[in-house]
Amino acid sequence: MKTTLTSKGQLTLPKKVREELGLKPGDELLVEVENDRITLVPRRRYRAEELDQLILKAQKPFPGLKAEKEAAARARFKKERP
Protein backbone atom coordinates (compact mmCIF):
# COMPACT_ATOMS: atom_id res chain seq x y z
CA MET A 1 0.00 0.00 0.00
CA LYS A 2 1.11 3.54 -0.52
CA THR A 3 0.00 7.04 0.33
CA THR A 4 1.09 10.47 -0.88
CA LEU A 5 2.24 13.40 1.21
CA THR A 6 0.25 16.57 0.49
CA SER A 7 1.70 20.07 0.16
CA LYS A 8 0.55 20.67 3.76
CA GLY A 9 2.52 17.65 5.02
CA GLN A 10 -0.56 15.47 5.52
CA LEU A 11 -1.19 11.89 4.50
CA THR A 12 -4.21 9.67 4.33
CA LEU A 13 -3.93 6.20 5.81
CA PRO A 14 -5.45 3.63 3.47
CA LYS A 15 -8.91 2.45 4.54
CA LYS A 16 -7.67 -1.14 4.92
CA VAL A 17 -5.05 0.01 7.46
CA ARG A 18 -7.58 2.11 9.42
CA GLU A 19 -10.04 -0.79 9.54
CA GLU A 20 -7.41 -3.36 10.53
CA LEU A 21 -6.19 -1.18 13.41
CA GLY A 22 -9.63 0.07 14.39
CA LEU A 23 -8.62 3.70 13.85
CA LYS A 24 -11.33 6.35 13.89
CA PRO A 25 -11.34 10.11 13.26
CA GLY A 26 -9.64 11.90 16.14
CA ASP A 27 -7.40 8.96 17.11
CA GLU A 28 -3.81 9.96 17.80
CA LEU A 29 -0.73 8.33 16.32
CA LEU A 30 2.76 8.55 17.79
CA VAL A 31 5.39 9.34 15.14
CA GLU A 32 8.77 7.71 15.57
CA VAL A 33 11.77 8.39 13.32
CA GLU A 34 14.71 5.99 13.17
CA ASN A 35 17.34 6.30 10.48
CA ASP A 36 15.38 6.74 7.23
CA ARG A 37 12.13 5.21 8.52
CA ILE A 38 8.96 6.72 9.94
CA THR A 39 6.79 4.55 12.15
CA LEU A 40 3.24 5.44 13.17
CA VAL A 41 1.99 3.83 16.37
CA PRO A 42 -1.65 4.20 17.47
CA ARG A 43 -2.00 5.83 20.86
CA ARG A 44 -4.74 3.84 22.53
CA ARG A 45 -7.48 5.79 24.23
CA TYR A 46 -10.91 4.41 24.81
CA ARG A 47 -14.19 6.08 24.03
CA ALA A 48 -16.94 6.24 26.65
CA GLU A 49 -19.07 3.73 24.75
CA GLU A 50 -16.18 1.23 24.76
CA LEU A 51 -15.38 1.53 28.48
CA ASP A 52 -18.36 -0.50 29.66
CA GLN A 53 -16.87 -3.47 27.81
CA LEU A 54 -13.48 -2.97 29.50
CA ILE A 55 -14.53 -2.25 33.06
CA LEU A 56 -15.14 -5.25 35.25
CA LYS A 57 -18.75 -5.50 36.31
CA ALA A 58 -19.40 -5.29 40.05
CA GLN A 59 -20.58 -8.46 41.75
CA LYS A 60 -23.25 -6.50 43.59
CA PRO A 61 -24.77 -3.09 42.92
CA PHE A 62 -23.23 0.02 44.45
CA PRO A 63 -25.13 0.67 47.71
CA GLY A 64 -24.89 4.44 47.39
CA LEU A 65 -22.62 7.12 48.77
CA LYS A 66 -24.42 7.36 52.12
CA ALA A 67 -24.08 3.63 52.79
CA GLU A 68 -20.40 3.71 51.79
CA LYS A 69 -19.70 6.61 54.18
CA GLU A 70 -21.48 4.79 57.01
CA ALA A 71 -19.46 1.62 56.35
CA ALA A 72 -16.23 3.65 56.36
CA ALA A 73 -17.22 5.29 59.68
CA ARG A 74 -17.96 1.86 61.23
CA ALA A 75 -14.58 0.56 60.04
CA ARG A 76 -12.76 3.56 61.53
CA PHE A 77 -14.66 3.15 64.82
CA LYS A 78 -13.70 -0.54 65.04
CA LYS A 79 -10.06 0.28 64.28
CA GLU A 80 -9.87 3.02 66.92
CA ARG A 81 -11.35 0.83 69.68
CA PRO A 82 -8.90 -1.47 71.49
C-alpha atoms as one frame of an Amber mdcrd trajectory, in Angstrom:
protein
   0.000   0.000   0.000   1.114   3.537  -0.517  -0.002   7.039   0.335   1.086
  10.467  -0.875   2.239  13.397   1.212   0.246  16.571   0.490   1.699  20.074
   0.156   0.547  20.674   3.760   2.518  17.655   5.020  -0.565  15.473   5.523
  -1.190  11.887   4.504  -4.209   9.667   4.329  -3.932   6.203   5.806  -5.451
   3.634   3.474  -8.908   2.446   4.538  -7.666  -1.135   4.922  -5.045   0.014
   7.464  -7.580   2.114   9.417 -10.035  -0.785   9.540  -7.414  -3.358  10.526
  -6.192  -1.185  13.412  -9.631   0.072  14.390  -8.620   3.696  13.853 -11.326
   6.347  13.890 -11.336  10.109  13.258  -9.640  11.901  16.144  -7.399   8.963
  17.107  -3.809   9.960  17.799  -0.734   8.332  16.319   2.758   8.549  17.785
   5.390   9.345  15.144   8.774   7.710  15.567  11.766   8.387  13.320  14.713
   5.995  13.174  17.341   6.302  10.477  15.381   6.742   7.233  12.133   5.209
   8.523   8.956   6.724   9.936   6.792   4.550  12.150   3.244   5.441  13.167
   1.993   3.830  16.366  -1.653   4.198  17.466  -1.996   5.832  20.864  -4.738
   3.841  22.533  -7.482   5.792  24.226 -10.910   4.413  24.805 -14.187   6.079
  24.026 -16.942   6.237  26.648 -19.072   3.725  24.751 -16.175   1.235  24.763
 -15.376   1.528  28.481 -18.365  -0.502  29.659 -16.875  -3.470  27.814 -13.485
  -2.973  29.496 -14.526  -2.248  33.064 -15.145  -5.252  35.254 -18.752  -5.502
  36.311 -19.401  -5.291  40.048 -20.582  -8.456  41.750 -23.248  -6.501  43.593
 -24.775  -3.093  42.923 -23.227   0.024  44.455 -25.129   0.672  47.713 -24.885
   4.438  47.389 -22.621   7.120  48.769 -24.415   7.363  52.120 -24.079   3.635
  52.791 -20.402   3.713  51.793 -19.699   6.615  54.175 -21.484   4.789  57.007
 -19.459   1.624  56.346 -16.225   3.650  56.361 -17.217   5.291  59.676 -17.956
   1.859  61.225 -14.580   0.558  60.043 -12.758   3.562  61.534 -14.659   3.149
  64.825 -13.695  -0.538  65.038 -10.057   0.275  64.279  -9.874   3.017  66.921
 -11.346   0.835  69.678  -8.897  -1.467  71.489
